[in-house]
Amino acid sequence: MLCFKRPTEVLLMIQEKLLTFSKKDQKKVVEELRRRTFDDLTPKMREDESLFYRFCKARDFDLDEAETMLRKHIAWAKEIKLDTFLTDYKPPEVLAKYFPYGFLCNDKEGRPVMYIDYGNLDMKGKL
């Protein structure tokens, strides 16, 4: 398994591959979506250059549909505090005590890699 110390470098590599526009107007749609929603974004969302592209692509570059979808995502992310989930999450005591796990690093796409020690898992303790 490969783990990277600087996932932002990897994220930039991925974004270069992701951000391919087959038509000129697609780039304009992405830029307009960014302009319309920028003030509502969380700080971490603002760092993600591929965010707007992904939502536009998911809605076939229909600006209004992409904006609706992105605004719903923004509301959900703020509601569950997605930006601080990995740093602020405190597992329930029973989970921390009987479920041996930990976060190791980030994979090549910047996602967290979780290690679960199933050999020391105490199912009776969890129940």
LINSULVEN-V813420 format. One record per residue. PHI is phi in whole degrees, -180 to 180 (999 if undefined). PSI is psi in whole degrees, -180 to 180 (* if undefined). D_LAST is the distance of its C-alpha to the last C-alpha in whole Angstrom. Layout:
# LINSULVEN-V813420
{{PHI PSI D_LAST} {PHI PSI D_LAST}}
This chain:
# LINSULVEN-V813420
{{999 136 32} {-98 133 35} {-126 143 34} {-115 140 36} {-77 -30 37} {-121 85 39} {-65 -20 37} {-66 -34 40} {-64 -43 42} {-67 -41 40} {-59 -40 40} {-64 -39 43} {-62 -45 44} {-63 -42 42} {-64 -36 43} {-61 -38 47} {-74 -36 46} {-70 -42 44} {-82 71 47} {-115 127 50} {-109 128 52} {-87 -18 54} {-135 151 56} {-61 -40 57} {-70 -18 56} {-64 -41 52} {-64 -38 53} {-65 -38 54} {-64 -44 51} {-62 -45 49} {-65 -38 51} {-69 -38 51} {-63 -42 47} {-60 -46 47} {-62 -43 50} {-69 -33 48} {-110 -4 45} {-56 -42 45} {-67 -23 45} {-91 -10 42} {-73 153 40} {-78 161 38} {-56 -40 39} {-69 -32 37} {-66 -35 38} {-65 -27 42} {-77 -21 41} {-87 99 40} {-66 -26 43} {-88 -6 42} {-54 -52 40} {-67 -39 43} {-61 -45 44} {-61 -43 41} {-70 -37 41} {-65 -45 45} {-64 -38 44} {-63 -25 41} {-114 28 44} {51 38 47} {61 28 48} {-85 110 49} {-58 -47 49} {-65 -42 48} {-67 -41 45} {-64 -40 43} {-65 -44 44} {-60 -47 42} {-63 -44 39} {-66 -41 39} {-64 -37 39} {-65 -41 36} {-64 -43 34} {-61 -45 36} {-62 -44 35} {-64 -45 31} {-63 -38 31} {-70 -38 32} {-62 -44 30} {-94 3 27} {57 54 29} {-60 -36 29} {-62 -31 31} {-113 11 29} {-58 -50 25} {-68 -30 25} {-90 -29 27} {-102 -12 25} {-66 128 22} {-116 113 19} {-68 154 16} {-58 150 13} {-56 -42 13} {-63 -36 9} {-69 -44 10} {-63 -35 13} {-79 -40 12} {-112 -1 10} {-125 93 11} {-74 114 15} {-154 169 17} {-169 161 21} {-95 125 24} {-88 -53 27} {-170 -160 30} {-115 146 31} {-78 -176 32} {-67 -13 36} {-106 10 35} {87 5 34} {-86 148 30} {-68 141 27} {-106 124 26} {-107 135 22} {-105 129 21} {-121 122 18} {-90 83 18} {-64 -25 16} {-64 -30 17} {-106 16 15} {-73 128 12} {-107 88 9} {-66 -37 6} {-65 -38 5} {-66 -36 5} {-68 -35 4} {-76 * 0}}
